[in-house]
Amino acid sequence: MGPNFLKMLDKFADRYDFPVLDNENMPMVACKVSLYADKSEWILFFEIISCTANAENNVYAFGSHIKEPGLQISLDAYVTITMDDEDDYLQDLLQYEKRSDLSIYVNHHKLSVDLSEGIIENINKPEGNPSDLLLVRVIYEQNPNHFWLAKKELFDSVERKELPLVFEATEWEHPDIVNGEKPSDSEFFKALAKRLDDEDMEITTGRVNTDWLNWLAEYKLVESDEEPKMIKTEIQETGFKEVYRVTDYTALYKIDFLGPYGWIAKAYAEFGPDMKNSFILNISEDIEEDLNLISQKYQKEDGTITTDSMDEEFLEVLAMEADQGYLSIVFLFVKGEYDKSNETVKVPKGGSMLHVGIRWRGCILGGKRGEYLESTGGSSLSDNYEFKRNLGMYLTSGLSNLDLEESILEVEKRITDALNYDQRLWKEKELSNVKLRVRASKVNKTYRLGDVFQIYLRESRLYAYGIVLKKNDSIDLFGYLQSFTKNELSVLELENIIEKKKFCMIADSGSSGIKSREWKRVFHYGDIVLSEEEINKIEYIDVENEGVLRPNQWTYRKIIGDPSSGSWDGEVISETEAKAIQNPYGTSGQGWIEGYLEYLVLGKSVSEYKKRG
């Protein structure tokens, strides 16, 4: 049962229908995992206590016999002051003169809690009144066992018979889903998988990271009347077209809302008035009921809902549905066209689209450069790639090693000087000094479109470079620069080569060099280097001999567009023609890539390397 266990968890993590502990829309208070199993069945439950407008217990379940794994129920109004939660506000608890023995209800069970001044004052938090989230955490710490559902309640949620408890914990190693980690990367979930196949296997929790403060922004601990801050950052979202079924855009921006709650109102103020129509794909069973409750007019056809207009309440409903996993795809467009035959939405000339973010406080804005997109969403200097590059050059000019203490001190001084450029901005305060916090670098197994890596070729003792040109589930296409140097190139020099599209080789590449950190990440290049049309015209070479009977007789095939398609479909060409194509067919690991590059340094070809003895 173990292998299927990890495959199921990874599958639903890819869909975001799996606990995301740093979910901005459902900030976590506490969490628990429980594994139940016998010889023929297993069920894994997660309970995620979160708090926004009120406390909730979000129950996820995965199992060998569960009809619909993922989020099962969200029990809201989980912590209340009275049994009637209609007008309950947890902040009212702070209005009592005597707060050392207050009565509250957790999942309709009456408990007592101490919220006296001494308790609140001893909490390490920013200046301000404690937020509802922090109050729920205090209540939890004083009554931890009362927050979790009984065994019968858990099994009722999935309509399965009760199984024996194998393991439960509130501390374990949980994957960072947003940053690409999977359950199968966690030693804890690996141990659970092994335990399902071997009853004597000891379950280890791995590197425990489920402490609530590990996944929480500090500002969420206090109440604030400030408006959320909107940050717009250009991104290269790998596979966006394929996953979200949207076409005809040339730029994507991630819109984040930092600060207090109320980001929906901020998002609507920025984007809502310009919305003309919307498309909701992969609809849930409940969405029509929710739209009817707010009197939203819509049309439904072939499993797709469209609307002609929107308001803030509509946006809030969509964000809530998407966040809870009921809607995996939500689109709002300034102008949009739905292609029924391809089941895709097209961004037309002069239009743009807004994709409501799933499990983060924000959205993705997409459109065409130079049109509506450029004037939308509060663009600022910090969004500008060239500005960030120049800022980085200023801060690090003349510094070759930032590991040195004197280099860090110099950067701190430059930042301080820059922020003090106009001291009137500080009003009644002054900036004394900026301090940088550094830590040992982590092994980053993930990479994205536009990442540039430095490769040291040991035989020739030269530096080579590669950039990710395309990345999705089926291909990791790297372009290797036409540059082999004894000294490391600067970012500006690399940008110049990339802009001119000077590549010596393009290949579907493995990632072992990145995971081992032998290929060093240099920077992220912000623009699209090759269009999909250009990528589809790339020629690759495959070389095969005739086997044992004719080992010296070689066949050369040219494959166009897809380096992993069937090579037998390729055109047979001459050896001379083959030597002119330097892009290897198939997926090449670190050793093969570095071997190809070593041959190219010597003026030899990829086909010659494939034929080496």
Buried (B, 14 or more C-beta within 10 A) or exposed (E): BBEEBBEBBBBBBBEBBBBBBBBBBBBBBBBBBBBBBEEEBBBBBBBBBBBBEBBBBBBBBBBBEBEEBBBBBBBBBBBBBEEEBEEBEBEEBBEEEEBEEBEBBBBEEEBEBBBBEEBBEEEEBEEEEBBBBBBBBBBBEBBEEEBBBEBEBBBBBBEBEEBEEBBEBBBBBBBBBBEBBBBBBBEBBBBBBBBBEEEEBEBBBBEBBBBBEEBBEEBBBBBBEEBBEBBBBBBBBBEBBEBBBBBBBBBBBBBBBBBBBBBBBBBBEBBBEBBBBBBBBBBBEEBBEBBEEEEBEBEEEEEBBBBEEBEEBBBBBBBBBBBBBBBBBBBBBBBBBBEEEEEBBBBBEEBBBBBBBBBBBBBBBBBBEEBBBEEBBEBEEEBBEEEBBEBEEEBBEEBEEEEEEEBBEBBBEBBBEEEBEEEEEEEEEEEEEBEEEEEEEEEEEBBEBBBBBBBBBEEBEBBBBBBBBBBBEEBBBBBBBBBBEEEBBEBEBBBEBBEEEEBBBBBBBBBEBBBEEBBBBBBBBBEBBBEEEEBEEBBBBBBBBEEEEEEEEBBBBBBBEBBEEEBEEBEEBEBEBBBEBBBBBBBBEBEBBBBBBBBBBEEBBBBBBBBEE
